[in-house]
Amino acid sequence: MSDFQPVESSNLESAAYDADNESIIVRFKNGTAYRYPNCSEQLWKDFQTQFDGKKGRSAGKFLNSQLRPRAYEKLDDWK
């Protein structure tokens, strides 16, 4: 699994890609974390382009439009 990368967001803390399981893991500032399985490496790269939050980019909007419609599992609190 890749290291967690910080995300500029009011709600998201960080995210990582697990290539072995083709999953994106997202950590929220409120202490929850979710795993989104069946995510391609390209989807992960597209998500990463939104992490800086500059020039209209938004990791939160990407999460809501591209990841939330997918199946997911809540992980134990990570804090």
Protein Blocks (a to p, Z undefined) as FASTA:
>chain_A
ZZddddddfkbmbdcddfklopacdddfkopacddehiafklmmmmmmmmnopghiafkl
mmmmmmmmpccdddddfZZ
